[in-house]
Amino acid sequence: MAPLLSVNNLVVEFPTRRGILRAIDNVSFEIARGETLGVVGESGAGKSLTGRAVIGLLQRPGRIASGEVWLDGTRIDQMPAREMRKIRGRRIGMIFQDPLTSLNPLYTVRRQLVETILTHTNATVREAEQKSVRLLDAVGIPAAETRLDSFPHQFSGGMRQRVVIALALSADPDLIIADEPTTALDVSVQAQVLDVLKTLGEERGTAVLLITHDMGVIAEATDRVMVMYAGRRIEMGPSADVIHAPKHPYTVGLMGAIPNPDAEADRLTQIPGAMPSLKAIPPGCAFHPRCERRFTPCDCTVPAPQPEGGSSVACHLYGPAEAAA
Ligand code: SF4
């Protein structure tokens, strides 16, 4: 079956007075209906920019310099802004880190849900109200009917994020883009919100692009994962494979930085160094200054993604020897 979302060779650039900065460098991925794809990497890896490019919300002067974004057989990266606004409300729902940025503090949840449903569907007011109750119920808000008349500040952080998920679902979108949806929440409610997101795919067939810096979130809620570094896709594969048998040295480092309750506390490792700034992306493999396994071609040749088991890895340690020449 054709993927719901296809991103092909996406390049995002920021023109500056000193030259053009390349923030996303040739990134390709697909998401099937009902599938959750995680995008993971440290801050500055290009995860959020990738999500913003897909939904046409790049902040100027950022621009898609080349590549294509297809949603269900329609190319959307060149759509006029007005058309794209419709796509964002109707076909793609969005969830950001801070639920308060998505909710109007002056309106009840009923008003916000009903208005969104009326804007994007042909429902009557009565149908929109009934659907609002069903949506709050579906995201696990108890006593949905009475909570409809609450204002956002009357919900806890976790419940507010569930309201945002309900809002994002109100037009029955095909795709949800969730950018760090649980980062602002207490650890105890993170798992519940991730659970709601996970069941979306299973029960509604919604595809989810889940952006996070947290491998724990990837393990909890995704089917496949794309690891990003300095704007490039460096590893992609089924989440279980990437988590239990990471291949790229950066992914290995990310996994080593996750606390493991079964291991001694001093086993926790950090990746030395920091993500390079856009102005100073190292030549060759952008990770080479931080990589303990670097060898001759690493500082001059950009490694291309190579199939490796069920995954794809962009590292000179993998693939044909010629790639390293
Ligand atoms: Fe390390 Fe070289 Fe692989 Fe980059 S290409 S991750 S520097 S071994």
Boltz pocket constraint, residues with backbone or C-beta under 6 A from the ligand:
constraints:
  - pocket:
      binder: B
      contacts: [[A, 248], [A, 249], [A, 250], [A, 285], [A, 286], [A, 287], [A, 288], [A, 289], [A, 291], [A, 292], [A, 293], [A, 294], [A, 295], [A, 298], [A, 303], [A, 314], [A, 315], [A, 316], [A, 317]]
      max_distance: 6.0
